[in-house]
Amino acid sequence: DEKVMGMNIGLFYILEELKKNPSTELLIKVLVMTSKIEKQRGSIISLNKERLKIISDLVPVTYKEAICS
């Protein structure tokens, strides 16, 4: 599906930026984008799945920041 592929491309660029500049805003964008892909009954491409692993290191800090903001 072209829509899912487009979302995967967008997710790729968000993950690239998140790797360079971790922020709560980018983390939320990643979570929203992955949710949208799943709602379209699509799947996240393997390259993005690999890049999603960096989120596990970021979640504790950014989750706390998101709750406080």
PyMOL Python script that loads the backbone (N, CA, C, O; Angstrom):
from pymol import cmd

cmd.read_pdbstr("""\
ATOM      1  N   ASP A   1       0.842  -1.182   0.000  1.00  0.00           N
ATOM      2  CA  ASP A   1       0.000   0.000   0.000  1.00  0.00           C
ATOM      3  C   ASP A   1       0.888   1.247   0.000  1.00  0.00           C
ATOM      4  O   ASP A   1       1.826   1.348   0.791  1.00  0.00           O
ATOM      5  N   GLU A   2       0.589   2.185  -0.882  1.00  0.00           N
ATOM      6  CA  GLU A   2       1.399   3.398  -1.017  1.00  0.00           C
ATOM      7  C   GLU A   2       1.357   4.268   0.235  1.00  0.00           C
ATOM      8  O   GLU A   2       2.356   4.886   0.601  1.00  0.00           O
ATOM      9  N   LYS A   3       0.201   4.315   0.887  1.00  0.00           N
ATOM     10  CA  LYS A   3       0.066   5.143   2.086  1.00  0.00           C
ATOM     11  C   LYS A   3       0.976   4.629   3.197  1.00  0.00           C
ATOM     12  O   LYS A   3       1.657   5.409   3.862  1.00  0.00           O
ATOM     13  N   VAL A   4       0.983   3.311   3.393  1.00  0.00           N
ATOM     14  CA  VAL A   4       1.826   2.709   4.431  1.00  0.00           C
ATOM     15  C   VAL A   4       3.304   2.917   4.091  1.00  0.00           C
ATOM     16  O   VAL A   4       4.110   3.211   4.974  1.00  0.00           O
ATOM     17  N   MET A   5       3.660   2.764   2.816  1.00  0.00           N
ATOM     18  CA  MET A   5       5.051   2.979   2.413  1.00  0.00           C
ATOM     19  C   MET A   5       5.457   4.423   2.669  1.00  0.00           C
ATOM     20  O   MET A   5       6.571   4.686   3.122  1.00  0.00           O
ATOM     21  N   GLY A   6       4.559   5.359   2.381  1.00  0.00           N
ATOM     22  CA  GLY A   6       4.835   6.768   2.650  1.00  0.00           C
ATOM     23  C   GLY A   6       5.037   7.029   4.135  1.00  0.00           C
ATOM     24  O   GLY A   6       5.919   7.795   4.523  1.00  0.00           O
ATOM     25  N   MET A   7       4.219   6.390   4.965  1.00  0.00           N
ATOM     26  CA  MET A   7       4.375   6.551   6.410  1.00  0.00           C
ATOM     27  C   MET A   7       5.688   5.932   6.883  1.00  0.00           C
ATOM     28  O   MET A   7       6.339   6.471   7.778  1.00  0.00           O
ATOM     29  N   ASN A   8       6.080   4.806   6.291  1.00  0.00           N
ATOM     30  CA  ASN A   8       7.359   4.189   6.642  1.00  0.00           C
ATOM     31  C   ASN A   8       8.530   5.098   6.269  1.00  0.00           C
ATOM     32  O   ASN A   8       9.516   5.179   7.002  1.00  0.00           O
ATOM     33  N   ILE A   9       8.421   5.774   5.140  1.00  0.00           N
ATOM     34  CA  ILE A   9       9.474   6.712   4.739  1.00  0.00           C
ATOM     35  C   ILE A   9       9.537   7.871   5.731  1.00  0.00           C
ATOM     36  O   ILE A   9      10.622   8.272   6.153  1.00  0.00           O
ATOM     37  N   GLY A  10       8.377   8.407   6.102  1.00  0.00           N
ATOM     38  CA  GLY A  10       8.335   9.468   7.105  1.00  0.00           C
ATOM     39  C   GLY A  10       8.903   9.013   8.433  1.00  0.00           C
ATOM     40  O   GLY A  10       9.644   9.748   9.085  1.00  0.00           O
ATOM     41  N   LEU A  11       8.557   7.799   8.834  1.00  0.00           N
ATOM     42  CA  LEU A  11       9.065   7.237  10.084  1.00  0.00           C
ATOM     43  C   LEU A  11      10.585   7.119  10.039  1.00  0.00           C
ATOM     44  O   LEU A  11      11.261   7.396  11.029  1.00  0.00           O
ATOM     45  N   PHE A  12      11.120   6.710   8.892  1.00  0.00           N
ATOM     46  CA  PHE A  12      12.570   6.590   8.732  1.00  0.00           C
ATOM     47  C   PHE A  12      13.257   7.922   9.039  1.00  0.00           C
ATOM     48  O   PHE A  12      14.233   7.964   9.789  1.00  0.00           O
ATOM     49  N   TYR A  13      12.743   9.005   8.457  1.00  0.00           N
ATOM     50  CA  TYR A  13      13.369  10.311   8.660  1.00  0.00           C
ATOM     51  C   TYR A  13      13.197  10.814  10.091  1.00  0.00           C
ATOM     52  O   TYR A  13      14.093  11.466  10.626  1.00  0.00           O
ATOM     53  N   ILE A  14      12.077  10.525  10.708  1.00  0.00           N
ATOM     54  CA  ILE A  14      11.886  10.905  12.111  1.00  0.00           C
ATOM     55  C   ILE A  14      12.867  10.142  12.991  1.00  0.00           C
ATOM     56  O   ILE A  14      13.457  10.720  13.904  1.00  0.00           O
ATOM     57  N   LEU A  15      13.049   8.848  12.726  1.00  0.00           N
ATOM     58  CA  LEU A  15      13.997   8.046  13.505  1.00  0.00           C
ATOM     59  C   LEU A  15      15.430   8.539  13.315  1.00  0.00           C
ATOM     60  O   LEU A  15      16.220   8.537  14.260  1.00  0.00           O
ATOM     61  N   GLU A  16      15.765   8.961  12.096  1.00  0.00           N
ATOM     62  CA  GLU A  16      17.103   9.515  11.842  1.00  0.00           C
ATOM     63  C   GLU A  16      17.316  10.767  12.690  1.00  0.00           C
ATOM     64  O   GLU A  16      18.368  10.929  13.308  1.00  0.00           O
ATOM     65  N   GLU A  17      16.330  11.640  12.719  1.00  0.00           N
ATOM     66  CA  GLU A  17      16.433  12.873  13.493  1.00  0.00           C
ATOM     67  C   GLU A  17      16.465  12.567  14.989  1.00  0.00           C
ATOM     68  O   GLU A  17      17.195  13.216  15.739  1.00  0.00           O
ATOM     69  N   LEU A  18      15.688  11.595  15.420  1.00  0.00           N
ATOM     70  CA  LEU A  18      15.658  11.204  16.830  1.00  0.00           C
ATOM     71  C   LEU A  18      17.018  10.699  17.278  1.00  0.00           C
ATOM     72  O   LEU A  18      17.442  10.952  18.406  1.00  0.00           O
ATOM     73  N   LYS A  19      17.699   9.988  16.395  1.00  0.00           N
ATOM     74  CA  LYS A  19      19.027   9.471  16.717  1.00  0.00           C
ATOM     75  C   LYS A  19      20.016  10.626  16.914  1.00  0.00           C
ATOM     76  O   LYS A  19      20.878  10.561  17.790  1.00  0.00           O
ATOM     77  N   LYS A  20      19.891  11.678  16.106  1.00  0.00           N
ATOM     78  CA  LYS A  20      20.795  12.828  16.191  1.00  0.00           C
ATOM     79  C   LYS A  20      20.433  13.750  17.349  1.00  0.00           C
ATOM     80  O   LYS A  20      21.306  14.300  18.020  1.00  0.00           O
ATOM     81  N   ASN A  21      19.130  13.908  17.571  1.00  0.00           N
ATOM     82  CA  ASN A  21      18.650  14.899  18.527  1.00  0.00           C
ATOM     83  C   ASN A  21      17.461  14.342  19.308  1.00  0.00           C
ATOM     84  O   ASN A  21      16.313  14.658  18.993  1.00  0.00           O
ATOM     85  N   PRO A  22      17.723  13.518  20.321  1.00  0.00           N
ATOM     86  CA  PRO A  22      16.616  12.921  21.083  1.00  0.00           C
ATOM     87  C   PRO A  22      15.754  13.996  21.750  1.00  0.00           C
ATOM     88  O   PRO A  22      16.268  14.894  22.417  1.00  0.00           O
ATOM     89  N   SER A  23      14.455  13.890  21.561  1.00  0.00           N
ATOM     90  CA  SER A  23      13.540  14.828  22.204  1.00  0.00           C
ATOM     91  C   SER A  23      12.196  14.151  22.429  1.00  0.00           C
ATOM     92  O   SER A  23      11.850  13.175  21.762  1.00  0.00           O
ATOM     93  N   THR A  24      11.461  14.681  23.365  1.00  0.00           N
ATOM     94  CA  THR A  24      10.134  14.152  23.664  1.00  0.00           C
ATOM     95  C   THR A  24       9.222  14.283  22.451  1.00  0.00           C
ATOM     96  O   THR A  24       8.453  13.372  22.143  1.00  0.00           O
ATOM     97  N   GLU A  25       9.310  15.411  21.769  1.00  0.00           N
ATOM     98  CA  GLU A  25       8.461  15.655  20.600  1.00  0.00           C
ATOM     99  C   GLU A  25       8.691  14.597  19.516  1.00  0.00           C
ATOM    100  O   GLU A  25       7.734  14.067  18.952  1.00  0.00           O
ATOM    101  N   LEU A  26       9.949  14.294  19.228  1.00  0.00           N
ATOM    102  CA  LEU A  26      10.244  13.298  18.197  1.00  0.00           C
ATOM    103  C   LEU A  26       9.827  11.903  18.636  1.00  0.00           C
ATOM    104  O   LEU A  26       9.353  11.109  17.823  1.00  0.00           O
ATOM    105  N   LEU A  27      10.000  11.605  19.908  1.00  0.00           N
ATOM    106  CA  LEU A  27       9.580  10.299  20.412  1.00  0.00           C
ATOM    107  C   LEU A  27       8.074  10.127  20.244  1.00  0.00           C
ATOM    108  O   LEU A  27       7.612   9.062  19.835  1.00  0.00           O
ATOM    109  N   ILE A  28       7.316  11.159  20.553  1.00  0.00           N
ATOM    110  CA  ILE A  28       5.861  11.100  20.394  1.00  0.00           C
ATOM    111  C   ILE A  28       5.496  10.933  18.921  1.00  0.00           C
ATOM    112  O   ILE A  28       4.580  10.180  18.592  1.00  0.00           O
ATOM    113  N   LYS A  29       6.210  11.633  18.030  1.00  0.00           N
ATOM    114  CA  LYS A  29       5.956  11.485  16.589  1.00  0.00           C
ATOM    115  C   LYS A  29       6.183  10.050  16.138  1.00  0.00           C
ATOM    116  O   LYS A  29       5.417   9.520  15.333  1.00  0.00           O
ATOM    117  N   VAL A  30       7.242   9.417  16.657  1.00  0.00           N
ATOM    118  CA  VAL A  30       7.523   8.019  16.307  1.00  0.00           C
ATOM    119  C   VAL A  30       6.386   7.125  16.777  1.00  0.00           C
ATOM    120  O   VAL A  30       5.923   6.261  16.032  1.00  0.00           O
ATOM    121  N   LEU A  31       5.935   7.329  18.008  1.00  0.00           N
ATOM    122  CA  LEU A  31       4.858   6.499  18.548  1.00  0.00           C
ATOM    123  C   LEU A  31       3.566   6.686  17.758  1.00  0.00           C
ATOM    124  O   LEU A  31       2.858   5.715  17.490  1.00  0.00           O
ATOM    125  N   VAL A  32       3.255   7.920  17.385  1.00  0.00           N
ATOM    126  CA  VAL A  32       2.054   8.197  16.595  1.00  0.00           C
ATOM    127  C   VAL A  32       2.166   7.559  15.212  1.00  0.00           C
ATOM    128  O   VAL A  32       1.214   6.946  14.729  1.00  0.00           O
ATOM    129  N   MET A  33       3.326   7.703  14.578  1.00  0.00           N
ATOM    130  CA  MET A  33       3.511   7.162  13.231  1.00  0.00           C
ATOM    131  C   MET A  33       3.421   5.637  13.233  1.00  0.00           C
ATOM    132  O   MET A  33       2.793   5.059  12.347  1.00  0.00           O
ATOM    133  N   THR A  34       4.032   4.983  14.205  1.00  0.00           N
ATOM    134  CA  THR A  34       3.946   3.517  14.254  1.00  0.00           C
ATOM    135  C   THR A  34       2.507   3.077  14.498  1.00  0.00           C
ATOM    136  O   THR A  34       2.061   2.068  13.952  1.00  0.00           O
ATOM    137  N   SER A  35       1.786   3.833  15.317  1.00  0.00           N
ATOM    138  CA  SER A  35       0.383   3.519  15.570  1.00  0.00           C
ATOM    139  C   SER A  35      -0.451   3.669  14.296  1.00  0.00           C
ATOM    140  O   SER A  35      -1.313   2.836  14.017  1.00  0.00           O
ATOM    141  N   LYS A  36      -0.197   4.722  13.531  1.00  0.00           N
ATOM    142  CA  LYS A  36      -0.932   4.935  12.276  1.00  0.00           C
ATOM    143  C   LYS A  36      -0.660   3.813  11.281  1.00  0.00           C
ATOM    144  O   LYS A  36      -1.571   3.359  10.588  1.00  0.00           O
ATOM    145  N   ILE A  37       0.588   3.370  11.210  1.00  0.00           N
ATOM    146  CA  ILE A  37       0.934   2.275  10.297  1.00  0.00           C
ATOM    147  C   ILE A  37       0.178   1.016  10.695  1.00  0.00           C
ATOM    148  O   ILE A  37      -0.367   0.319   9.840  1.00  0.00           O
ATOM    149  N   GLU A  38       0.145   0.725  11.985  1.00  0.00           N
ATOM    150  CA  GLU A  38      -0.566  -0.466  12.459  1.00  0.00           C
ATOM    151  C   GLU A  38      -2.066  -0.360  12.216  1.00  0.00           C
ATOM    152  O   GLU A  38      -2.706  -1.358  11.887  1.00  0.00           O
ATOM    153  N   LYS A  39      -2.642   0.838  12.373  1.00  0.00           N
ATOM    154  CA  LYS A  39      -4.075   1.023  12.137  1.00  0.00           C
ATOM    155  C   LYS A  39      -4.443   0.814  10.677  1.00  0.00           C
ATOM    156  O   LYS A  39      -5.575   0.442  10.367  1.00  0.00           O
ATOM    157  N   GLN A  40      -3.495   1.051   9.781  1.00  0.00           N
ATOM    158  CA  GLN A  40      -3.724   0.824   8.354  1.00  0.00           C
ATOM    159  C   GLN A  40      -3.512  -0.648   7.995  1.00  0.00           C
ATOM    160  O   GLN A  40      -3.546  -1.027   6.824  1.00  0.00           O
ATOM    161  N   ARG A  41      -3.296  -1.458   9.011  1.00  0.00           N
ATOM    162  CA  ARG A  41      -3.005  -2.889   8.842  1.00  0.00           C
ATOM    163  C   ARG A  41      -1.736  -3.104   8.016  1.00  0.00           C
ATOM    164  O   ARG A  41      -1.590  -4.099   7.306  1.00  0.00           O
ATOM    165  N   GLY A  42      -0.834  -2.146   8.135  1.00  0.00           N
ATOM    166  CA  GLY A  42       0.448  -2.243   7.449  1.00  0.00           C
ATOM    167  C   GLY A  42       1.504  -2.756   8.399  1.00  0.00           C
ATOM    168  O   GLY A  42       1.241  -2.990   9.579  1.00  0.00           O
ATOM    169  N   SER A  43       2.693  -2.927   7.876  1.00  0.00           N
ATOM    170  CA  SER A  43       3.786  -3.362   8.735  1.00  0.00           C
ATOM    171  C   SER A  43       4.952  -2.396   8.592  1.00  0.00           C
ATOM    172  O   SER A  43       5.149  -1.767   7.552  1.00  0.00           O
ATOM    173  N   ILE A  44       5.703  -2.303   9.655  1.00  0.00           N
ATOM    174  CA  ILE A  44       6.867  -1.438   9.684  1.00  0.00           C
ATOM    175  C   ILE A  44       8.004  -2.170   8.978  1.00  0.00           C
ATOM    176  O   ILE A  44       8.268  -3.338   9.264  1.00  0.00           O
ATOM    177  N   ILE A  45       8.673  -1.482   8.056  1.00  0.00           N
ATOM    178  CA  ILE A  45       9.744  -2.136   7.301  1.00  0.00           C
ATOM    179  C   ILE A  45      10.911  -2.484   8.226  1.00  0.00           C
ATOM    180  O   ILE A  45      11.115  -1.845   9.258  1.00  0.00           O
ATOM    181  N   SER A  46      11.664  -3.501   7.837  1.00  0.00           N
ATOM    182  CA  SER A  46      12.721  -4.030   8.700  1.00  0.00           C
ATOM    183  C   SER A  46      13.771  -2.979   9.058  1.00  0.00           C
ATOM    184  O   SER A  46      14.288  -2.988  10.175  1.00  0.00           O
ATOM    185  N   LEU A  47      14.091  -2.086   8.142  1.00  0.00           N
ATOM    186  CA  LEU A  47      15.066  -1.035   8.441  1.00  0.00           C
ATOM    187  C   LEU A  47      14.577  -0.166   9.597  1.00  0.00           C
ATOM    188  O   LEU A  47      15.353   0.181  10.487  1.00  0.00           O
ATOM    189  N   ASN A  48      13.298   0.182   9.586  1.00  0.00           N
ATOM    190  CA  ASN A  48      12.743   0.983  10.673  1.00  0.00           C
ATOM    191  C   ASN A  48      12.656   0.178  11.962  1.00  0.00           C
ATOM    192  O   ASN A  48      12.873   0.727  13.043  1.00  0.00           O
ATOM    193  N   LYS A  49      12.346  -1.104  11.871  1.00  0.00           N
ATOM    194  CA  LYS A  49      12.296  -1.941  13.077  1.00  0.00           C
ATOM    195  C   LYS A  49      13.645  -1.934  13.779  1.00  0.00           C
ATOM    196  O   LYS A  49      13.715  -1.865  15.006  1.00  0.00           O
ATOM    197  N   GLU A  50      14.709  -2.005  12.999  1.00  0.00           N
ATOM    198  CA  GLU A  50      16.062  -1.974  13.564  1.00  0.00           C
ATOM    199  C   GLU A  50      16.316  -0.636  14.257  1.00  0.00           C
ATOM    200  O   GLU A  50      16.890  -0.589  15.345  1.00  0.00           O
ATOM    201  N   ARG A  51      15.888   0.436  13.622  1.00  0.00           N
ATOM    202  CA  ARG A  51      16.101   1.769  14.182  1.00  0.00           C
ATOM    203  C   ARG A  51      15.211   2.033  15.400  1.00  0.00           C
ATOM    204  O   ARG A  51      15.552   2.859  16.247  1.00  0.00           O
ATOM    205  N   LEU A  52      14.089   1.347  15.493  1.00  0.00           N
ATOM    206  CA  LEU A  52      13.198   1.528  16.646  1.00  0.00           C
ATOM    207  C   LEU A  52      13.836   1.043  17.942  1.00  0.00           C
ATOM    208  O   LEU A  52      13.380   1.403  19.027  1.00  0.00           O
ATOM    209  N   LYS A  53      14.871   0.241  17.844  1.00  0.00           N
ATOM    210  CA  LYS A  53      15.539  -0.272  19.043  1.00  0.00           C
ATOM    211  C   LYS A  53      16.144   0.846  19.881  1.00  0.00           C
ATOM    212  O   LYS A  53      16.313   0.673  21.089  1.00  0.00           O
ATOM    213  N   ILE A  54      16.476   1.988  19.279  1.00  0.00           N
ATOM    214  CA  ILE A  54      17.056   3.088  20.053  1.00  0.00           C
ATOM    215  C   ILE A  54      16.048   3.684  21.024  1.00  0.00           C
ATOM    216  O   ILE A  54      16.427   4.324  22.004  1.00  0.00           O
ATOM    217  N   ILE A  55      14.780   3.476  20.756  1.00  0.00           N
ATOM    218  CA  ILE A  55      13.744   4.059  21.609  1.00  0.00           C
ATOM    219  C   ILE A  55      13.800   3.494  23.019  1.00  0.00           C
ATOM    220  O   ILE A  55      13.525   4.215  23.978  1.00  0.00           O
ATOM    221  N   SER A  56      14.147   2.235  23.166  1.00  0.00           N
ATOM    222  CA  SER A  56      14.177   1.631  24.500  1.00  0.00           C
ATOM    223  C   SER A  56      15.127   2.375  25.428  1.00  0.00           C
ATOM    224  O   SER A  56      14.896   2.425  26.636  1.00  0.00           O
ATOM    225  N   ASP A  57      16.197   2.955  24.877  1.00  0.00           N
ATOM    226  CA  ASP A  57      17.119   3.741  25.697  1.00  0.00           C
ATOM    227  C   ASP A  57      16.543   5.108  26.042  1.00  0.00           C
ATOM    228  O   ASP A  57      16.911   5.698  27.057  1.00  0.00           O
ATOM    229  N   LEU A  58      15.649   5.608  25.212  1.00  0.00           N
ATOM    230  CA  LEU A  58      15.116   6.956  25.393  1.00  0.00           C
ATOM    231  C   LEU A  58      13.839   7.005  26.219  1.00  0.00           C
ATOM    232  O   LEU A  58      13.546   8.026  26.840  1.00  0.00           O
ATOM    233  N   VAL A  59      13.087   5.935  26.234  1.00  0.00           N
ATOM    234  CA  VAL A  59      11.757   5.964  26.849  1.00  0.00           C
ATOM    235  C   VAL A  59      11.760   6.396  28.307  1.00  0.00           C
ATOM    236  O   VAL A  59      10.967   7.269  28.657  1.00  0.00           O
ATOM    237  N   PRO A  60      12.593   5.848  29.178  1.00  0.00           N
ATOM    238  CA  PRO A  60      12.485   6.253  30.583  1.00  0.00           C
ATOM    239  C   PRO A  60      12.619   7.761  30.791  1.00  0.00           C
ATOM    240  O   PRO A  60      11.823   8.348  31.524  1.00  0.00           O
ATOM    241  N   VAL A  61      13.598   8.392  30.169  1.00  0.00           N
ATOM    242  CA  VAL A  61      13.824   9.817  30.358  1.00  0.00           C
ATOM    243  C   VAL A  61      12.718  10.639  29.712  1.00  0.00           C
ATOM    244  O   VAL A  61      12.152  11.523  30.354  1.00  0.00           O
ATOM    245  N   THR A  62      12.409  10.365  28.471  1.00  0.00           N
ATOM    246  CA  THR A  62      11.419  11.180  27.771  1.00  0.00           C
ATOM    247  C   THR A  62      10.013  10.929  28.286  1.00  0.00           C
ATOM    248  O   THR A  62       9.175  11.830  28.265  1.00  0.00           O
ATOM    249  N   TYR A  63       9.747   9.721  28.746  1.00  0.00           N
ATOM    250  CA  TYR A  63       8.429   9.429  29.306  1.00  0.00           C
ATOM    251  C   TYR A  63       8.204  10.288  30.541  1.00  0.00           C
ATOM    252  O   TYR A  63       7.128  10.858  30.718  1.00  0.00           O
ATOM    253  N   LYS A  64       9.211  10.378  31.389  1.00  0.00           N
ATOM    254  CA  LYS A  64       9.097  11.214  32.584  1.00  0.00           C
ATOM    255  C   LYS A  64       8.907  12.678  32.202  1.00  0.00           C
ATOM    256  O   LYS A  64       8.105  13.385  32.813  1.00  0.00           O
ATOM    257  N   GLU A  65       9.645  13.131  31.192  1.00  0.00           N
ATOM    258  CA  GLU A  65       9.508  14.519  30.742  1.00  0.00           C
ATOM    259  C   GLU A  65       8.112  14.781  30.189  1.00  0.00           C
ATOM    260  O   GLU A  65       7.535  15.840  30.433  1.00  0.00           O
ATOM    261  N   ALA A  66       7.571  13.821  29.449  1.00  0.00           N
ATOM    262  CA  ALA A  66       6.237  13.987  28.862  1.00  0.00           C
ATOM    263  C   ALA A  66       5.170  14.078  29.943  1.00  0.00           C
ATOM    264  O   ALA A  66       4.227  14.860  29.826  1.00  0.00           O
ATOM    265  N   ILE A  67       5.316  13.288  30.985  1.00  0.00           N
ATOM    266  CA  ILE A  67       4.346  13.315  32.083  1.00  0.00           C
ATOM    267  C   ILE A  67       4.379  14.669  32.786  1.00  0.00           C
ATOM    268  O   ILE A  67       3.338  15.203  33.169  1.00  0.00           O
ATOM    269  N   CYS A  68       5.566  15.214  32.950  1.00  0.00           N
ATOM    270  CA  CYS A  68       5.716  16.478  33.666  1.00  0.00           C
ATOM    271  C   CYS A  68       5.320  17.693  32.835  1.00  0.00           C
ATOM    272  O   CYS A  68       5.076  18.766  33.386  1.00  0.00           O
ATOM    273  N   SER A  69       5.253  17.536  31.517  1.00  0.00           N
ATOM    274  CA  SER A  69       4.958  18.715  30.681  1.00  0.00           C
ATOM    275  C   SER A  69       3.481  18.871  30.395  1.00  0.00           C
ATOM    276  O   SER A  69       3.081  19.811  29.709  1.00  0.00           O
TER     277      SER A  69
END
""", "prot")
cmd.dss("prot")
cmd.show_as("cartoon", "prot")
cmd.util.cbc("prot")
cmd.orient("prot")
